Amino acid sequence: MEIRHSTNPADAKHYDTARLRQQYLIESLFEADQVKMVYAHDDRLIIGGALPIKESLTIEAADVLKTEYFLERREIGFINIGGEAVIDVDGERYTLGKLDTLYVGKGARELKLSSGNASEPAKIYFTSALAHATYPTRKVSVQEANTLNLGSLESSNERTIHQIIHENGVQSCQLMLGVTLFKPGSVWNTMPAHVHDRRMEAYLYFDMNADARVFHFMGEANETRHLVVANEQAIISPAWSIHSGAGTSSYAFIWAMAGENYTFKDMDVVPMDALK
């Protein structure tokens, strides 16, 4: 479990490229037969990835959690971006195709992850937030998600937002999770930009060619910075930061949020003339 401490915007504006990447970019989440996790002190979100090939992998409580098991005080959302995934929750088995999501509430003791076919292994991305109550485990396909069609081809941001774990979908304590897919020819996400000072956000960029990149914009609206992001890399976006990106070609991204307010619409839009 890697630890990332929170940062102050007054300090972040002085970071060079190396420090920005060290603080906010997660470069590697999927390594063969490993579970990798990053503990972000921003709303204590855990961001993780698993690539089970030859064996089943177990999500266990790292020492930093000081708990007997991982979900003793947490909830978790899994979304599969690879081949067929199999997740066992306290002995009950769930099979996930690509972009299927599984929510597991507080109190589940055993989480085992494996691939349905080792030649086409699963890539299981997950985010976990603190939880004060238990909500039922639920599997959802991307087709069952609440869908929003936003943007336009003229502004290069025609996209479909699939809301999965949210106030009108799969219920949770505070975790929100969904996936955004782009129409052909569109590469911009979340522009005009916004902030939501009540909650942080994490992005996983995926379905990109090896030589493609996303230029992810972050920072205060009047002190923007950028990170160059490759396929299957993730971003930690603190509550004070904008979070927007443009790709050199097609891509998709998974967004997850945790914090105080539990509504997708809780955002403060940044006017274009305020960006610097």
Disulfide bonds with the S-S distance in Angstrom:
none
